[in-house]
Structure formats: structure tokens, C-alpha cells
């Protein structure tokens, strides 16, 4: 329970969480955590208490529960009916819908994400990207989940590994100018990550220019051989988009994209894994994790249908998607059409499929994506000076295994969601 606050003492904006186990590295550490809603950051507790003699407004005993950094999803297409790949019809209603989505996402434990646009015509990128750049500058906890910049998944993909991406909109780039034309040169600061097939057109030679513009290059939807994928990494590719999905399978004489996880650790890319129980077999996820545990990032690839009832829904480019439970398929086919699991679902699945500890599983949605995004020490961390985005988690064990539950969500040092 919060401690009583003297009415005479001015409020400091400081909260002290006690009786908790903090996710730090690969261990759970019994330690208090001090937060500031004024700066929105985690405080250096001894400095605050002893040097500045600042007292907290509240001391909250969490009764031994786990405190984790807020979850980060680097491949997220939408949810609750909001689709980032839809052209805004009206600026006011579009911003309102985006704000409503961000507030609903907080309840799932998602505090930061990359809004993802799938392969579209240039005019869609031009109209949608202005709304999807980094959104946390105001540090307003009431805004809910925070965009860290857009992820453009396509349209520079292999036409034979397009998945549900419409072949009619796919392109082949010969120079960086083709990317500027497609996305709009003025929109490049809003883009954090680009997924493309390195073997299509001159994309591998374009990767250094992509990196110069502070955009992360991710290999995906690709027919790349091991040699072509290795060349892409040497040129600056930093990640693999949904490993195993929409790429050549592992072959004993050509390991393909998966093979680059065998590179020396200093040159091994990060990789996304959709651990929803549909996109990949549990053993496949374990093999990927064993190959490069420091690089695994759990992603949802969630579509706008996440959180909606089962049924058939219109999708972009005049196609339809069928939702049955957690399974999404392109209407009339057996092609997987993205996901609708939450990131917490993926963490819990991974916990039960592997021998990973809770801190190791949580790393795949906190510190590891933060490192990939170049935000280490800012997001995905409980260290001093990091943004105070965090979750209070409880544990349950039943016949189906163990799982984590999100009890509280804090954003920029403020409690913004509490489970009933």
C-alpha cells in the first residue's frame, strides 16, 4: 500500500517501488526502484536519497512481484481494427484512432513499438508515414504506447517470397533515389527500419546509404543465398525479419539466411522470431535461440485484426483475411497473414518451449530490441537514467505451464494501467 504523504511537504514526483525483483541482465535482483514522473526516468536511488535528500511521494510494496522494462515490438502492423497500412482519410480522425490504439496497447504491456507498413504503392507511404515517426518527445504518459519510428516492410521484396504482400506493388531499386521516390524523401526521418530482399535489384549496394540515413536495414522476404545474405551483413544489414518465414529454408549445402547466425558474434545480426505457435514450430524457435541467444527478438507481426472477433475482413489491395482464433490466413489460401498474438503471449510461449529463465525470455522483448534500435540505456532497461517504462509482472503455474501476467504498466514514471 502507498505510504501516507504529509500534506505540508511539496510533492517531488518520485515513486519508490520496494519488495520487488528487478529484471537485470539474466537475473532477478531484489532491489528497490526509484522513478520520477517529472523527468520520466529511473533515478539513482542513493544519490536522490542521500545527496538531494528527496523523499518519495509514494512507497509501493509490490509483494515480491517482478519488475521488467516495458516491452518493445519491432514488427507491429496494427491491432483493434487500426491498420498502419491504411491511407488516412481524415487527419483528425486518423490521429484520434492512433491515440486510442496507443492507449489500448498499454494494457497488453507494450510500451514502445515500430508501426509497420507492408508493401504498398508510393502514395500510401507518402500519406501514412507522416503520422508514424517517433512520438515520445513530449514524454506524456497519457499518450500510451510510443512509436519509435516506422518500419517499412517492402515493397523491395522478392516476388517469390512475397507472402501476403501483393506482387503488383513490389519494386526493384537500382539506387537510393528509388527509395526516396517510393517513401518520400521528406519522410525518411520517420523511418527507423527497412525490410528488403538484398538480392533484388541493386539493394545490397544501397544498404550503406540506408544506414547513413540512420535507418536499420533488415533482411526479409528473400531468396538470398548464404553468400548474398553475408554480403548484405558486410554492407551494414543489422537484422533479419521474421527468421525462417518468407525465406529459403536451411539446406545442408547452403544454409541460406539462417546460416549468417553462425558468423562471429561481432558480425551476427539480430533476428525476429514470431513465437505465436503458428508461424514456427517450438523446436525451430529453440534452434534459433541456441544459435544466437543475444540476437533473438520476439515480435508479434500483429495485424489490425488482433483483438477483434473471428470472421473475414477486408485487407489492403482489395484482398481479404480470415481470422479463426489466433490464425490469420489470406482468404482462399493457406498463406499465413500475419499474427494476432500479444507480445506477452510470445514471451509466455517461449518460456514454456525452452529452458530459458524469465529474465532471458524478457530480454528478447526489452534490452535486445533496444540494442538493435540503438536505444540501449534509454529503452528496455531498469538502469538509472533510462526511461521509466516498466511492467509489474506476476507468475502463474498450471497444467499448461508457467506464464507471466501484466499487473501494472508504468510509462515515463507514471502508473498508466492496472489489472483488475
N, C-alpha and C positions, 0 to 999 in steps of 0.2 A: 504494500500500500504506500502511496506517496506520503512523505513526511509533512507535518504541518509547517506552514510558512508564516513567519512573523509578518503582520501587516505593516510594521514600521520599516522593514528592510526592503529597499528597492529590488525589483526582480532583475536577475542577472541574465536570464535566458539560458541558464546552464541546467542540464539534467544529468544526474549521476545514476547509471544503471549498476546495480550490485546483485550479488547472488546469481551470477551468470557464468556461462562457459563460452569464451570467445573463440571463434574460428581464426586461428593464426598459424599460417604455414600449414603443415599437415597434422596439427594437434589442436586439441581443445584446451584452452588455458583459463583457469579460474582467476578472473581478474575483473575489477570494476572498469566501466567505460564512461567517460565524461563527454557530453555533447553540448554544442552551442547552437541554439536556434537563431542567434544573431548573425554569426558567421556561416552557419550551415556546415560546420566542420567538427571533426573529432578533436578533442583537446588533449594537451599534455597534462595529465591529472596532477602530478606533483607540482608542476610549475603554476597551475591555476590555484591550487590549494595553499601551497607554502609561500610562493613568491608574491602572488597577487592577492592572496587571502580572499578569494572569491568563493562564496558559498553557493551551492546549487539551489535552484528554486524547488526542485523535487529530487528525492532519492527513491528510486523504484526498485524493489526487491523482486527479481524475476524467478525466484524459487528454483534455481538450478537449471533453467532452460538455456538453450543455445542461442547465441547472438552471432549472426552471419552478416557479411556485407550484402547489400541489395543485389538481386540477380540482374544479369545483363544478357539480353538476347540479341545476337548479331545477325540473325536472319528471321525477320518477322514481317509477314505480308499484310497483317491486319487481324481483326477479331471483332466479335459482337456486331457484325454487319458493316464495319468500316474497312474499306479496301484502299490501300495506298496506291494501287494501280488504276484507280478510277479517276477520271478527269474531274476536277472541281467544277460544279455547275454554277455555284454561287459562293463567292468568297466568305461571306458572313456565315452561311450555314455550314460550309466546309470547315472553317475554323472551330465552330461550335461543336461539330461532330468529332473533330480531332481532340478537343479538350475533354469531351465526355468519354472518349475512348481511353485517354491517358488516366483519367480518374478511376475507371473501371479496372484498368490493368494493375494499378497499385495493389488491389485486393488479392491478386494472384502471386504477389511477391516480386513482380517485375518493376524495377525502379528506373532502368535505363535500357534503351534498345536502339537498333538501327532499323528505321522504317524501310521496308524493301519494296522496290518496284520491279515487277517481272518484265520480260521483253515486250516492248510496246513501240508504237510509231513515235517519231521525234516530237510531234506536237503534244503528246501526252506527257512526256518528260518535261517539256517546256512549261506546261501548265501546273504540273503536280510538284515538281522539285522545289519551287519557292516556299512551300509550306513545310518541308521535311528536313530543313537544316537543323543544326544544334539548337536546342530550345531552353537550355538551363541557365542562360546568362543572368536572368532576374533572380535565380535561386529562390523561387516561390514554391514552397511545399504544396500549396493548394492546387498547383497545376498538375499534380500527379506524376505519372511516369514521364521520363525525359528522353527526347530524341538526342542521340549523339552524332547525328548526321545520317544521310540517306545511304542505302545500299542499292545500287543499280545492278540487278541480276539479268544481264543481257543488254542489248539484243545481239551482242557479238559472240554468239554461241555456235557450236557445231550443229548443223541441221539434222545430223543422225543421232544426236544425243540431246534433243530439244526437250524431252519430257512432255509437259503440257504447254510449253511455250510455243505459240503459234509460228509455224515455219514462214508464214507470209511476212512477218515483221523482222525476221533475222537479217543481220547485216554482216559485212566483212569490211574491216578497216584496213586502209593502206597507210594512214598517217594519223597522228594525234588530232589533226584538224577534223577528221571524220567523227571523233568522239565529241569534239566541241560542237559540231553541227548537230549531232544527234541529241545531246543533252542540253545544249545551250551553254556557251562559254561563260555567261554570267551566273550559271547555276553550279559551276564546278566547286565553289567553296561550300556548297550544301551537301556535296557527296563525300562520304567517308570511305566507302568500299565499292569496288567494281568487280563483278564476277564475269569472266570471259574465258573463251577457249583459246589457249595460246597458239595453237596450230592454225587457227583460221586467219586468213589474210596475213598481214604483217604484224600481228598483235605482239609477238614476243619482242620485236624490235621497238615497239611502242611502250612497253612496260616501264622503262626508265623515265619516260616523260610523264607517265601516270604517277609514278612515285614522287617526281619533282613537284607535282601539284598537291602533295600531301593526301593522295588517295591510295588506299591499300588495294593491291591487286590480288585477287583470289582466283585460283584455277577451278573451273567448273563447267559442267555441260560440255564435255570434251572427249575427243577421240585421241588425245595426246598419248604418245608412247612414253616410256620411262625417260628416254633421251630428250624428248620435247618438253616434258614436264620439268626435267632437271635444268634445261636451258632457261625455262621461264623463271625458276627459282634463282638461278645465277643472275638473271636480269632484274630481279627485285620482287618477284612474287612472294607474298608473305603468308598466304593461307590457301587452303583447299575448301571449296564449298561443298557441303554435304557429301563427305567422303563415301565412296562406293556407289552412290546414286548418280545416274546420268554420266557414267564414265566407263572406260574399258575395265573389265574385271581383271583381277590378279591372274597372271599366267606365269607358269614356271620358267619360261624363257624370256618373257618380257613382263615385269611386274607392274608396268603402267604407272599411273599417278600414285597409287598406293606405295610403290617402290621408293618414292622420294622420302618416305618416313624413315628409311634406312640410312639417310645421309648423316654425316656428323652433326651432333646436336646444335652446333652454332649455325648450321645452314639448313636445318629442318623446319619446314613451315608448320604453322598452326593448322588445325583441321577441324571442320564442323562435323558433328555427328547428330543425326536425328534419332534419339533413343525413345521413340514412341511405341515400339513393339510392332510397327507396321513397315516402316522404311527399311529396317535392318533386323537381322536375326540377333538375339542377345549375344551369341558367341562371336559374331562378327564385330560387335561393339567391343567386346573384351579383347579381341585380337588387335584392334586398332589402338586401344588404350595401352596394351602391353608394348606395342611398337614404339610409342612416343607419348608417355603419360603427361609430360609437361606441355604438350601441344594440343591436347584434346579440349574442344569447346563444345558443350552441349547446346544445341539450337532446336527450336520448335519447327521452323518453316511454317508457322501457323498462318492459316488463311483467314479471310474475313468471316468464314463460317464457324470458326471457333467460338463456342459459347451459344450457338444458335441450335434450334431443333433440327432433327433429321429431315431430309427432303431433297429436292432438286432445285438448284439455284443457278441463275444466270451468272456467267463469268465474263471476263473481257473478251474482245474479239468475236463476240457472238456465240461462244460456246457455253456449255453448262457443266456444273459439277454436282455429283450425287454424294450426299452425306449420309452415312449409316454409322452411328456411333462415332468412334474415333477415325473411321476410314473415309477418306475422300478420294473419289475417282472421277476421271473425265467421263462425262455421260456417253454411254455406248461403248466404253472401253474398260480395260482393267488397269489403265495407267494411273498411278498414284498422283493425286492432285494437291500436293502439299500436306500439311498436318493440321490438327486441331487440338493437340495436347498442350498443356501448360508447361512452362519450364520446370516447375516443381514436379510434375508428372515424370518428366525426363530424368530429373535427379533421383527420384524415388526408384524408377526402373533401373537406373544404373547401379544404385546401391544394392538392389536385390539380384542383379545379374553378375556382379563382380565381387571381388574381395576388398574393394575399396572402402576406406573408412568414411565417415561423414565429412570430415574436413577435406579429404581427397575428392569426394564427389562434388562438394560445394565449390572447390577451386575451379571446376570446369564451367561454372556459370558466374564466377566473380573475378578472381585475380588473373586467371588465364585469358579470358576475353579482354580484360583491362590492359594486359601486357600487349596483346595483339593490336589493340587500338591505340597504343602509345599513351595510355592513361594510367599507367602504374603509379600508385601513390596518390591518385586522385579518386578513382573509382575502384570498386572491388576489393577494398582494404579496410581494416579496422585500426590501422596505424594512425598516429597523431597527424593532423593536418589534412587527412583525406576527407572527402565529402562524407557527411554523416547520413549516408543512405544505408539502412541496415534492416535486418529482419530478426524477429524473435521467433524461434522455432521450438516446437515440442516434438517428442518422439512417440510413436505408437508401434507396437508389435502385435501381429495377429497371425492367423493361419496362412495368409498370403505373403507374409514377410514383414519387414520394417518399413516405416515411412515417416517422413517429416511433415509437419503441419505448420502453416504460417499463422502464428498467433497475433503478431503485431508487425506493422510496416512503419518505418521512420524514414522521412525524406528531409534532407537538409536540417537534421536535428530536431524535427518535429514529428510527433506521433500522428500519422495520417490514416491509419487503418487498424482496426482491432477486430479479431474474430469473435463472433457472438458466443 
